[in-house]
Structures are given as structure tokens and as C-alpha cells.
Amino acid sequence: MNQPAVDASNNRQIKSISATERRDVSKTELLDGKLIQKPAANRTHNLLSTNFAIAIGSRFQRGTCELYANDMQVRIGKNSICFPDIVVVNGGPVFSDESEEMLTNPTVVIEVFSGLARSTYRTQKLEGYLSISKLKECLLVNENEMRIEHYARQNAKQWIYRIYNERDDVINLESINCKLSLAEVYAQVKLRESELSSKAVN
């Protein structure tokens, strides 16, 4: 398997930059009124985000849906603003300002997490996403193992929770009429299989 090319001269320069300075390049999110640095995305994170964008973007009806990758701000209540990795809107997008920089009515949000992500950070973001009244589905994607958690809204107070952790599992995003397999989502990504042996959990 071919390894990614590394520019040795650039690598020497980058190593001289502190970890703090590298983190400053990442996005800043607002969670419950507190500024939080969103961890910088590595190669695996970017592959997963790109695979989702390609898979979903090749299937949905562009006349009724819009897809945003990486840089769309999403307003969560009054005190939180996040940058999901993938956002899909089914129907007309609604923004909080005329500059159309902050979306308030996502239909689907997809967030890729590292196994190193703090559980409180992950929980805060999930609770925030599920509180958005127009949101229909949320995917939490693990970049360290083949595991995707799927939250699908049934009504104002009820969500169905499913886990996908096998290469032949198929995720059905009913709100945008889109099906995609874990095989295509994790294409080019080498990961250990999840210890969970069951198929998608209903």
C-alpha cells in the first residue's frame, strides 16, 4: 500500500511550531457560552468527511437539498455555535443573518470524532444538535474504529438510536432519502473492527 508522501523540508519547519500554535489553526466553537477549540482534523478525519460528502452528494435531489462540508456554522439555541463536518438541509435553508453564515435549520448533521475527544465535549455537542427543532437525523462517526451512531427523530421527545459497526451495514437517512454503506464511508481508511459483533441495533 502506498504511504502518503511527506515533504521533509516542510516537516522540519512544522515541527518547530508548538502544539499550541498548531491548535490555534483549528476552528473555535461556542458551547454553552464557552469558547472551545475544535480539534484539528487529521488525514482519517478528512477522508471520512470527504467520503460522506461524495456519497450523499451523489444521491440526493439537488432541487430540494443543499449539502455543506466543514465550514457551515450551525446555531444551537442562544449560547452555542458549532461547525459540523457535514450538514444537509432538506428544503429552504434558514440563516440567522443576511450574510448566510449561520444556519438554524439543519436536517442532517454529521460529526466525526476522535477517540481522544473528551466525553463532555461530545455529549455537549450531541445534546445541542438534538435540541434543534428542525433536525431529523444526527450521525456521530468514530475515526478510530468502524462505528457510527445514528439518532433519528420520531417526534418532539423521541429518537431512535442505532449503532452501525460492520462493513456491510447500510445507513438509511430517511429525511433526505439517502442510503450509504459503511464500506463507502470508511473507504481508504484502515481501522480495527469494532468489538461489537451485532448488526445495527434498533
MDAnalysis code that builds the backbone (N, CA, C; Angstrom):
import MDAnalysis as mda
import numpy as np

u = mda.Universe.empty(606, n_residues=202, atom_resindex=np.repeat(np.arange(202), 3), trajectory=True)
u.add_TopologyAttr("name", ["N", "CA", "C"] * 202)
u.add_TopologyAttr("resid", np.arange(1, 203))
u.add_TopologyAttr("resname", ["MET", "ASN", "GLN", "PRO", "ALA", "VAL", "ASP", "ALA", "SER", "ASN", "ASN", "ARG", "GLN", "ILE", "LYS", "SER", "ILE", "SER", "ALA", "THR", "GLU", "ARG", "ARG", "ASP", "VAL", "SER", "LYS", "THR", "GLU", "LEU", "LEU", "ASP", "GLY", "LYS", "LEU", "ILE", "GLN", "LYS", "PRO", "ALA", "ALA", "ASN", "ARG", "THR", "HIS", "ASN", "LEU", "LEU", "SER", "THR", "ASN", "PHE", "ALA", "ILE", "ALA", "ILE", "GLY", "SER", "ARG", "PHE", "GLN", "ARG", "GLY", "THR", "CYS", "GLU", "LEU", "TYR", "ALA", "ASN", "ASP", "MET", "GLN", "VAL", "ARG", "ILE", "GLY", "LYS", "ASN", "SER", "ILE", "CYS", "PHE", "PRO", "ASP", "ILE", "VAL", "VAL", "VAL", "ASN", "GLY", "GLY", "PRO", "VAL", "PHE", "SER", "ASP", "GLU", "SER", "GLU", "GLU", "MET", "LEU", "THR", "ASN", "PRO", "THR", "VAL", "VAL", "ILE", "GLU", "VAL", "PHE", "SER", "GLY", "LEU", "ALA", "ARG", "SER", "THR", "TYR", "ARG", "THR", "GLN", "LYS", "LEU", "GLU", "GLY", "TYR", "LEU", "SER", "ILE", "SER", "LYS", "LEU", "LYS", "GLU", "CYS", "LEU", "LEU", "VAL", "ASN", "GLU", "ASN", "GLU", "MET", "ARG", "ILE", "GLU", "HIS", "TYR", "ALA", "ARG", "GLN", "ASN", "ALA", "LYS", "GLN", "TRP", "ILE", "TYR", "ARG", "ILE", "TYR", "ASN", "GLU", "ARG", "ASP", "ASP", "VAL", "ILE", "ASN", "LEU", "GLU", "SER", "ILE", "ASN", "CYS", "LYS", "LEU", "SER", "LEU", "ALA", "GLU", "VAL", "TYR", "ALA", "GLN", "VAL", "LYS", "LEU", "ARG", "GLU", "SER", "GLU", "LEU", "SER", "SER", "LYS", "ALA", "VAL", "ASN"])
u.atoms.positions = np.array([
    [0.853, -1.203, 0.000],
    [0.000, 0.000, 0.000],
    [0.887, 1.251, 0.000],
    [0.578, 2.192, -0.839],
    [1.381, 3.411, -0.913],
    [1.170, 4.269, 0.326],
    [2.275, 4.771, 0.863],
    [2.200, 5.654, 2.022],
    [2.092, 7.099, 1.557],
    [1.406, 7.969, 2.328],
    [1.305, 9.379, 1.931],
    [2.677, 10.022, 1.880],
    [2.907, 10.838, 0.863],
    [4.198, 11.498, 0.709],
    [4.392, 12.553, 1.788],
    [5.627, 12.688, 2.258],
    [5.951, 13.681, 3.274],
    [7.095, 14.547, 2.761],
    [6.902, 15.835, 2.793],
    [7.937, 16.781, 2.397],
    [8.838, 17.012, 3.605],
    [10.063, 16.492, 3.549],
    [10.966, 16.543, 4.702],
    [11.290, 17.965, 5.118],
    [11.511, 18.857, 4.141],
    [11.862, 20.240, 4.481],
    [10.726, 20.939, 5.188],
    [9.501, 20.745, 4.672],
    [8.343, 21.350, 5.326],
    [8.111, 20.737, 6.698],
    [8.383, 19.425, 6.795],
    [8.164, 18.729, 8.056],
    [9.067, 19.299, 9.147],
    [10.323, 19.634, 8.798],
    [11.238, 20.213, 9.782],
    [10.720, 21.560, 10.277],
    [10.136, 22.346, 9.356],
    [9.605, 23.648, 9.758],
    [8.404, 23.492, 10.674],
    [7.517, 22.553, 10.317],
    [6.293, 22.354, 11.086],
    [6.614, 21.876, 12.493],
    [7.642, 21.010, 12.630],
    [7.991, 20.504, 13.952],
    [8.442, 21.616, 14.883],
    [8.917, 22.721, 14.317],
    [9.365, 23.830, 15.153],
    [8.197, 24.652, 15.689],
    [7.015, 24.408, 15.153],
    [5.813, 25.096, 15.620],
    [5.245, 24.316, 16.795],
    [4.913, 24.992, 17.852],
    [4.422, 24.313, 19.053],
    [3.038, 23.730, 18.810],
    [2.685, 22.741, 19.647],
    [1.357, 22.128, 19.551],
    [0.266, 23.160, 19.766],
    [0.514, 24.124, 20.655],
    [-0.472, 25.184, 20.909],
    [-0.710, 26.013, 19.660],
    [0.377, 26.352, 18.957],
    [0.252, 27.140, 17.732],
    [-0.491, 26.367, 16.651],
    [-0.260, 25.046, 16.571],
    [-0.975, 24.243, 15.581],
    [-2.455, 24.195, 15.909],
    [-2.778, 24.095, 17.207],
    [-4.187, 24.068, 17.602],
    [-4.888, 25.373, 17.275],
    [-4.147, 26.481, 17.306],
    [-4.745, 27.784, 17.024],
    [-5.252, 27.887, 15.597],
    [-4.784, 26.997, 14.721],
    [-5.236, 26.998, 13.330],
    [-6.646, 26.433, 13.226],
    [-7.062, 25.642, 14.206],
    [-8.369, 24.996, 14.162],
    [-9.490, 25.987, 14.439],
    [-10.725, 25.514, 14.249],
    [-11.891, 26.366, 14.431],
    [-12.224, 26.513, 15.918],
    [-12.866, 27.624, 16.252],
    [-13.344, 27.838, 17.613],
    [-14.861, 27.746, 17.605],
    [-15.401, 26.911, 18.496],
    [-16.848, 26.756, 18.618],
    [-17.303, 27.363, 19.947],
    [-18.581, 27.649, 20.023],
    [-19.174, 28.196, 21.240],
    [-20.122, 27.149, 21.801],
    [-19.797, 26.608, 22.981],
    [-20.636, 25.590, 23.603],
    [-21.092, 26.079, 24.970],
    [-22.386, 26.247, 25.107],
    [-22.963, 26.747, 26.365],
    [-22.292, 28.027, 26.819],
    [-21.998, 28.907, 25.856],
    [-21.425, 30.199, 26.174],
    [-19.923, 30.209, 26.365],
    [-19.268, 29.046, 26.237],
    [-17.817, 28.961, 26.413],
    [-17.137, 28.664, 25.072],
    [-16.023, 29.368, 24.807],
    [-15.268, 29.136, 23.584],
    [-14.450, 27.852, 23.722],
    [-14.611, 26.951, 22.731],
    [-13.929, 25.657, 22.738],
    [-13.213, 25.473, 21.405],
    [-11.949, 25.072, 21.453],
    [-11.224, 24.784, 20.224],
    [-11.673, 23.442, 19.670],
    [-12.137, 23.436, 18.411],
    [-12.441, 22.165, 17.755],
    [-11.122, 21.558, 17.305],
    [-10.839, 20.301, 17.700],
    [-9.554, 19.693, 17.336],
    [-9.303, 19.739, 15.834],
    [-8.040, 19.972, 15.460],
    [-7.680, 19.977, 14.040],
    [-7.946, 18.603, 13.438],
    [-8.380, 18.575, 12.170],
    [-8.735, 17.323, 11.501],
    [-7.508, 16.670, 10.888],
    [-7.304, 15.382, 11.192],
    [-6.189, 14.646, 10.606],
    [-6.610, 13.994, 9.285],
    [-5.726, 13.157, 8.745],
    [-5.995, 12.523, 7.453],
    [-7.269, 11.670, 7.490],
    [-7.406, 10.826, 8.524],
    [-8.578, 9.951, 8.625],
    [-9.859, 10.758, 8.721],
    [-9.839, 11.785, 9.546],
    [-10.998, 12.659, 9.711],
    [-11.420, 13.259, 8.363],
    [-10.442, 13.747, 7.621],
    [-10.744, 14.345, 6.316],
    [-11.258, 13.325, 5.313],
    [-10.693, 12.120, 5.321],
    [-11.185, 11.082, 4.418],
    [-12.642, 10.743, 4.712],
    [-12.969, 10.597, 5.993],
    [-14.344, 10.272, 6.370],
    [-15.305, 11.385, 5.952],
    [-14.946, 12.625, 6.210],
    [-15.800, 13.748, 5.830],
    [-15.999, 13.803, 4.315],
    [-14.909, 13.614, 3.584],
    [-14.998, 13.644, 2.118],
    [-15.838, 12.496, 1.593],
    [-15.664, 11.302, 2.158],
    [-16.450, 10.146, 1.720],
    [-17.943, 10.376, 1.942],
    [-18.291, 10.977, 3.076],
    [-19.700, 11.301, 3.327],
    [-20.208, 12.310, 2.304],
    [-19.431, 13.348, 2.047],
    [-19.864, 14.392, 1.115],
    [-20.084, 13.814, -0.282],
    [-19.176, 12.941, -0.726],
    [-19.308, 12.333, -2.056],
    [-20.508, 11.405, -2.111],
    [-20.654, 10.540, -1.099],
    [-21.743, 9.563, -1.092],
    [-23.111, 10.228, -1.046],
    [-23.269, 11.186, -0.132],
    [-24.565, 11.862, -0.011],
    [-24.806, 12.782, -1.197],
    [-23.778, 13.524, -1.584],
    [-23.940, 14.483, -2.673],
    [-24.288, 13.839, -4.005],
    [-23.906, 12.579, -4.194],
    [-24.205, 11.894, -5.455],
    [-25.606, 11.298, -5.484],
    [-26.317, 11.360, -4.347],
    [-27.614, 10.684, -4.267],
    [-28.812, 11.617, -4.097],
    [-28.649, 12.709, -3.355],
    [-29.861, 13.476, -3.050],
    [-30.309, 14.363, -4.208],
    [-31.535, 14.832, -4.098],
    [-32.124, 15.699, -5.112],
    [-31.673, 17.136, -4.870],
    [-30.851, 17.660, -5.764],
    [-30.309, 18.989, -5.553],
    [-31.368, 20.089, -5.657],
    [-32.514, 19.767, -6.226],
    [-33.562, 20.779, -6.293],
    [-34.160, 21.083, -4.936],
    [-34.084, 20.116, -4.006],
    [-34.708, 20.305, -2.689],
    [-33.712, 20.295, -1.542],
    [-32.479, 19.820, -1.766],
    [-31.493, 19.706, -0.691],
    [-30.221, 20.487, -0.996],
    [-29.558, 20.921, 0.075],
    [-28.242, 21.527, -0.047],
    [-27.311, 20.836, 0.935],
    [-26.044, 20.633, 0.522],
    [-25.036, 19.998, 1.371],
    [-23.903, 20.978, 1.618],
    [-23.487, 21.093, 2.883],
    [-22.365, 21.950, 3.245],
    [-21.315, 21.093, 3.957],
    [-20.055, 21.234, 3.571],
    [-18.984, 20.445, 4.161],
    [-18.004, 21.340, 4.915],
    [-17.798, 21.023, 6.182],
    [-16.726, 21.567, 7.029],
    [-16.913, 22.975, 7.594],
    [-17.395, 23.927, 6.820],
    [-17.307, 25.317, 7.282],
    [-18.637, 26.013, 7.559],
    [-19.750, 25.293, 7.568],
    [-21.031, 25.944, 7.834],
    [-21.293, 26.007, 9.340],
    [-21.450, 27.221, 9.839],
    [-21.801, 27.391, 11.244],
    [-23.265, 27.014, 11.461],
    [-23.526, 26.314, 12.560],
    [-24.892, 25.935, 12.914],
    [-25.208, 26.513, 14.286],
    [-26.285, 27.261, 14.358],
    [-26.726, 27.855, 15.618],
    [-27.483, 26.812, 16.431],
    [-27.086, 26.654, 17.694],
    [-27.760, 25.736, 18.602],
    [-28.256, 26.551, 19.784],
    [-29.524, 26.871, 19.792],
    [-30.067, 27.691, 20.871],
    [-29.440, 29.082, 20.867],
    [-29.346, 29.697, 22.052],
    [-28.821, 31.057, 22.156],
    [-27.326, 31.091, 22.473],
    [-26.791, 29.994, 23.027],
    [-25.438, 30.048, 23.559],
    [-24.436, 29.115, 22.900],
    [-24.797, 28.501, 21.782],
    [-23.872, 27.565, 21.143],
    [-23.857, 27.737, 19.629],
    [-22.643, 27.663, 19.061],
    [-22.442, 27.711, 17.614],
    [-21.399, 26.653, 17.283],
    [-21.732, 25.736, 16.379],
    [-20.824, 24.645, 16.051],
    [-20.556, 24.558, 14.548],
    [-19.492, 23.838, 14.199],
    [-19.121, 23.566, 12.816],
    [-19.202, 22.052, 12.577],
    [-20.370, 21.495, 12.272],
    [-20.420, 20.060, 11.957],
    [-19.576, 19.766, 10.715],
    [-19.118, 18.512, 10.602],
    [-18.307, 18.155, 9.437],
    [-19.144, 18.148, 8.160],
    [-20.372, 17.665, 8.256],
    [-21.303, 17.664, 7.125],
    [-22.664, 18.144, 7.611],
    [-23.289, 19.019, 6.836],
    [-24.651, 19.490, 7.134],
    [-25.484, 19.374, 5.870],
    [-26.695, 18.848, 6.006],
    [-27.623, 18.775, 4.879],
    [-28.928, 19.451, 5.279],
    [-29.447, 20.263, 4.379],
    [-30.751, 20.901, 4.587],
    [-31.702, 20.406, 3.519],
    [-32.836, 19.897, 3.936],
    [-33.883, 19.471, 3.004],
    [-34.966, 20.541, 3.039],
    [-35.088, 21.284, 1.954],
    [-35.986, 22.434, 1.919],
    [-35.162, 23.710, 1.945],
    [-35.813, 24.835, 2.098],
    [-35.099, 26.108, 2.073],
    [-34.280, 26.329, 3.331],
    [-32.995, 26.653, 3.198],
    [-32.173, 26.942, 4.377],
    [-32.595, 28.258, 5.026],
    [-32.503, 28.291, 6.351],
    [-32.829, 29.497, 7.114],
    [-31.582, 29.908, 7.882],
    [-31.191, 31.179, 7.728],
    [-29.989, 31.681, 8.382],
    [-30.351, 32.744, 9.417],
    [-29.439, 32.920, 10.365],
    [-29.706, 33.881, 11.437],
    [-29.362, 35.308, 11.041],
    [-28.681, 35.468, 9.883],
    [-28.316, 36.810, 9.446],
    [-28.271, 36.878, 7.928],
    [-28.172, 38.095, 7.397],
    [-28.206, 38.296, 5.949],
    [-26.958, 37.770, 5.252],
    [-25.882, 37.596, 5.978],
    [-24.638, 37.107, 5.366],
    [-24.699, 35.604, 5.070],
    [-25.737, 34.922, 5.545],
    [-25.941, 33.487, 5.321],
    [-24.751, 32.670, 5.795],
    [-24.232, 33.016, 6.960],
    [-23.085, 32.308, 7.526],
    [-23.472, 31.368, 8.661],
    [-24.676, 31.564, 9.238],
    [-25.055, 30.760, 10.391],
    [-26.422, 30.115, 10.165],
    [-26.406, 28.811, 9.957],
    [-27.624, 28.056, 9.632],
    [-28.398, 27.724, 10.907],
    [-29.719, 27.794, 10.830],
    [-30.531, 27.489, 12.007],
    [-31.444, 26.274, 11.822],
    [-31.541, 25.733, 10.593],
    [-32.490, 24.632, 10.369],
    [-31.880, 23.428, 9.642],
    [-30.778, 22.864, 10.162],
    [-30.230, 21.675, 9.508],
    [-31.189, 20.499, 9.586],
    [-31.186, 19.671, 8.551],
    [-31.988, 18.442, 8.553],
    [-31.156, 17.275, 9.058],
    [-29.903, 17.219, 8.595],
    [-28.963, 16.167, 8.998],
    [-27.638, 16.819, 9.386],
    [-27.055, 16.405, 10.510],
    [-25.693, 16.819, 10.847],
    [-24.853, 15.567, 11.055],
    [-23.602, 15.639, 10.594],
    [-22.671, 14.526, 10.748],
    [-21.407, 15.067, 11.392],
    [-21.011, 14.455, 12.485],
    [-19.832, 14.901, 13.230],
    [-18.867, 13.726, 13.368],
    [-17.619, 13.946, 12.954],
    [-16.576, 12.931, 13.084],
    [-15.782, 13.217, 14.352],
    [-15.670, 12.206, 15.221],
    [-14.974, 12.368, 16.493],
    [-13.775, 11.450, 16.587],
    [-12.728, 11.920, 17.222],
    [-11.591, 11.086, 17.563],
    [-11.884, 10.381, 18.874],
    [-11.270, 9.220, 19.052],
    [-11.415, 8.517, 20.320],
    [-10.815, 9.314, 21.464],
    [-9.993, 10.323, 21.132],
    [-9.368, 11.164, 22.153],
    [-10.263, 12.320, 22.580],
    [-11.380, 12.521, 21.861],
    [-12.275, 13.632, 22.189],
    [-12.854, 13.445, 23.591],
    [-12.889, 14.507, 24.355],
    [-13.428, 14.432, 25.712],
    [-14.914, 14.062, 25.659],
    [-15.334, 13.215, 26.573],
    [-16.725, 12.763, 26.585],
    [-17.679, 13.927, 26.834],
    [-17.248, 14.916, 27.642],
    [-18.126, 16.060, 27.905],
    [-18.325, 16.889, 26.644],
    [-17.262, 17.056, 25.857],
    [-17.340, 17.795, 24.591],
    [-18.304, 17.096, 23.638],
    [-18.163, 15.795, 23.517],
    [-19.024, 15.004, 22.633],
    [-20.480, 15.064, 23.089],
    [-20.692, 14.913, 24.398],
    [-22.052, 14.933, 24.948],
    [-22.706, 16.296, 24.767],
    [-21.954, 17.365, 25.016],
    [-22.495, 18.719, 24.845],
    [-22.952, 18.951, 23.410],
    [-22.122, 18.528, 22.457],
    [-22.475, 18.750, 21.065],
    [-23.688, 17.918, 20.674],
    [-23.724, 16.661, 21.098],
    [-24.865, 15.807, 20.768],
    [-26.154, 16.390, 21.339],
    [-26.141, 16.771, 22.608],
    [-27.345, 17.339, 23.227],
    [-27.770, 18.611, 22.510],
    [-26.782, 19.398, 22.097],
    [-27.104, 20.614, 21.358],
    [-27.756, 20.318, 20.025],
    [-27.193, 19.395, 19.276],
    [-27.763, 19.046, 17.976],
    [-29.188, 18.514, 18.124],
    [-29.400, 17.630, 19.098],
    [-30.725, 17.030, 19.262],
    [-31.770, 18.037, 19.735],
    [-31.314, 19.181, 20.237],
    [-32.259, 20.215, 20.681],
    [-32.743, 21.095, 19.529],
    [-32.140, 20.960, 18.349],
    [-32.558, 21.773, 17.197],
    [-33.888, 21.239, 16.678],
    [-34.896, 22.071, 16.676],
    [-36.255, 21.601, 16.378],
    [-36.412, 21.038, 14.969],
    [-35.656, 21.556, 14.010],
    [-35.792, 21.110, 12.628],
    [-34.910, 19.906, 12.287],
    [-34.006, 19.541, 13.194],
    [-33.096, 18.432, 12.907],
    [-33.848, 17.101, 12.901],
    [-33.600, 16.304, 11.877],
    [-34.244, 14.993, 11.754],
    [-33.298, 13.846, 12.083],
    [-32.003, 14.001, 11.726],
    [-31.059, 12.909, 11.946],
    [-29.672, 13.450, 12.285],
    [-28.970, 12.695, 13.137],
    [-27.614, 13.064, 13.544],
    [-26.752, 11.809, 13.531],
    [-25.565, 11.909, 12.925],
    [-24.615, 10.806, 12.912],
    [-23.352, 11.216, 13.660],
    [-22.920, 10.385, 14.596],
    [-21.647, 10.557, 15.277],
    [-20.723, 9.465, 14.759],
    [-19.632, 9.872, 14.128],
    [-18.757, 8.951, 13.420],
    [-17.433, 8.819, 14.173],
    [-17.021, 7.585, 14.441],
    [-15.764, 7.339, 15.144],
    [-14.638, 7.224, 14.130],
    [-13.598, 8.012, 14.285],
    [-12.499, 7.972, 13.322],
    [-11.450, 6.918, 13.687],
    [-11.573, 6.304, 14.884],
    [-10.593, 5.319, 15.321],
    [-11.046, 3.871, 15.143],
    [-12.319, 3.657, 14.975],
    [-12.841, 2.326, 14.711],
    [-14.099, 2.449, 13.862],
    [-14.499, 1.333, 13.223],
    [-15.681, 1.364, 12.374],
    [-16.927, 1.342, 13.255],
    [-17.418, 2.526, 13.542],
    [-18.581, 2.649, 14.432],
    [-19.261, 3.989, 14.172],
    [-20.544, 3.926, 13.851],
    [-21.342, 5.130, 13.621],
    [-22.617, 5.027, 14.454],
    [-22.896, 6.087, 15.207],
    [-24.126, 6.153, 15.987],
    [-25.124, 7.032, 15.246],
    [-26.330, 6.547, 15.119],
    [-27.362, 7.217, 14.322],
    [-28.551, 7.559, 15.219],
    [-28.877, 8.839, 15.278],
    [-30.049, 9.310, 16.015],
    [-31.079, 9.791, 14.999],
    [-32.258, 9.198, 15.015],
    [-33.327, 9.554, 14.069],
    [-34.561, 9.998, 14.854],
    [-35.004, 11.233, 14.580],
    [-36.148, 11.786, 15.314],
    [-37.448, 11.094, 14.922],
    [-38.238, 10.734, 15.938],
    [-39.572, 10.179, 15.719],
    [-40.653, 11.216, 16.012],
    [-40.437, 11.980, 17.064],
    [-41.340, 13.076, 17.407],
    [-40.556, 14.052, 18.282],
    [-41.250, 15.013, 18.871],
    [-40.560, 16.073, 19.617],
    [-39.748, 15.551, 20.796],
    [-40.112, 14.379, 21.333],
    [-39.447, 13.879, 22.536],
    [-38.832, 12.491, 22.371],
    [-38.868, 11.956, 21.159],
    [-38.386, 10.589, 20.990],
    [-37.437, 10.470, 19.797],
    [-36.292, 9.789, 20.039],
    [-35.323, 9.499, 18.989],
    [-35.073, 7.992, 18.959],
    [-34.850, 7.448, 17.781],
    [-34.401, 6.064, 17.654],
    [-32.881, 6.084, 17.536],
    [-32.238, 5.215, 18.303],
    [-30.774, 5.146, 18.346],
    [-30.299, 3.832, 17.730],
    [-29.410, 3.922, 16.762],
    [-28.851, 2.729, 16.132],
    [-27.337, 2.808, 16.113],
    [-26.686, 1.654, 16.174],
    [-25.243, 1.567, 16.042],
    [-24.931, 0.752, 14.791],
    [-24.004, 1.254, 13.968],
    [-23.530, 0.535, 12.788],
    [-22.035, 0.292, 12.990],
    [-21.608, -0.962, 12.808],
    [-20.203, -1.261, 13.086],
    [-19.641, -2.387, 12.212],
    [-20.311, -2.694, 11.110],
    [-19.804, -3.704, 10.185],
    [-19.803, -3.143, 8.773],
    [-18.835, -3.604, 7.983],
    [-18.612, -3.030, 6.661],
    [-19.838, -3.118, 5.756],
    [-20.677, -4.149, 5.932],
    [-21.850, -4.295, 5.069],
    [-23.106, -3.648, 5.646],
    [-22.993, -2.976, 6.789],
    [-24.141, -2.243, 7.330],
    [-24.491, -1.076, 6.415],
    [-25.779, -0.789, 6.309],
    [-26.265, 0.312, 5.465],
    [-27.031, 1.304, 6.326],
    [-26.630, 2.557, 6.243],
    [-27.309, 3.634, 6.970],
    [-28.391, 4.214, 6.069],
    [-29.589, 4.307, 6.594],
    [-30.698, 4.882, 5.830],
    [-31.059, 6.243, 6.420],
    [-30.681, 7.301, 5.707],
    [-31.046, 8.659, 6.123],
    [-32.391, 8.983, 5.466],
    [-33.444, 8.637, 6.177],
    [-34.787, 8.746, 5.603],
    [-35.176, 10.181, 5.306],
    [-34.698, 11.116, 6.100],
    [-35.108, 12.514, 5.935],
    [-34.642, 13.123, 4.619],
    [-33.597, 12.524, 4.020],
    [-33.120, 13.022, 2.714],
    [-33.135, 11.901, 1.671],
    [-33.802, 10.784, 2.015],
    [-33.963, 9.659, 1.082],
    [-32.606, 9.193, 0.536],
    [-31.702, 8.861, 1.443],
    [-30.337, 8.508, 1.056],
    [-29.850, 7.308, 1.863],
    [-29.323, 6.309, 1.157],
    [-28.727, 5.152, 1.814],
    [-27.246, 5.086, 1.471],
    [-26.418, 4.772, 2.467],
    [-24.988, 4.634, 2.225],
    [-24.423, 3.562, 3.130],
    [-23.428, 2.848, 2.649],
    [-22.842, 1.740, 3.395],
    [-21.604, 2.190, 4.156],
    [-21.282, 1.446, 5.211],
    [-20.058, 1.750, 5.938],
    [-18.832, 1.494, 5.072],
    [-18.955, 0.575, 4.104],
    [-17.832, 0.287, 3.217],
    [-17.403, 1.535, 2.454],
    [-18.381, 2.319, 1.970],
    [-18.009, 3.534, 1.230],
    [-17.624, 4.673, 2.156],
    [-18.234, 4.724, 3.338],
    [-17.885, 5.776, 4.290],
    [-16.442, 5.623, 4.765],
    [-16.027, 4.359, 5.031],
    [-14.681, 4.106, 5.536],
    [-13.703, 3.683, 4.433],
    [-14.032, 3.979, 3.186],
    [-13.135, 3.660, 2.078],
    [-11.786, 4.354, 2.277],
    [-10.693, 3.630, 2.028],
    [-9.313, 4.102, 2.171],
    [-8.864, 4.302, 3.620],
    [-9.747, 3.986, 4.556],
    [-9.413, 4.157, 5.970],
    [-9.173, 2.784, 6.594],
    [-7.992, 2.576, 7.157],
    [-7.652, 1.314, 7.804],
    [-7.922, 1.427, 9.296],
    [-8.888, 0.657, 9.769],
    [-9.279, 0.704, 11.173],
    [-9.476, -0.696, 11.700],
    [-9.379, -0.846, 13.015],
    [-9.719, -2.135, 13.607],
    [-11.229, -2.251, 13.670],
    [-11.736, -3.463, 13.491],
    [-13.175, -3.677, 13.553],
    [-13.657, -3.470, 14.986],
    [-14.854, -2.976, 15.119],
    [-15.420, -2.765, 16.446],
    [-15.551, -4.098, 17.178],
    [-15.413, -4.082, 18.500],
    [-15.577, -5.288, 19.290],
    [-17.035, -5.728, 19.320],
    [-17.933, -4.797, 18.985],
    [-19.348, -5.178, 18.936],
    [-19.557, -6.092, 17.744],
    [-20.235, -7.193, 17.944],
    [-20.416, -8.159, 16.879],
    [-21.798, -8.121, 16.259],
    [-22.718, -7.390, 16.886],
    [-24.082, -7.352, 16.394],
    [-24.213, -6.453, 15.198],
    [-25.263, -6.669, 14.438],
    [-25.604, -5.778, 13.337],
    [-26.191, -4.501, 13.909],
    [-26.705, -3.631, 13.040],
    [-27.291, -2.379, 13.514],
    [-28.327, -2.654, 14.591],
    [-28.279, -1.881, 15.650],
    [-29.191, -2.063, 16.782],
    [-30.393, -1.153, 16.608],
    [-31.568, -1.690, 16.748],
    [-32.783, -0.885, 16.616],
    [-33.221, -0.394, 17.975],
])
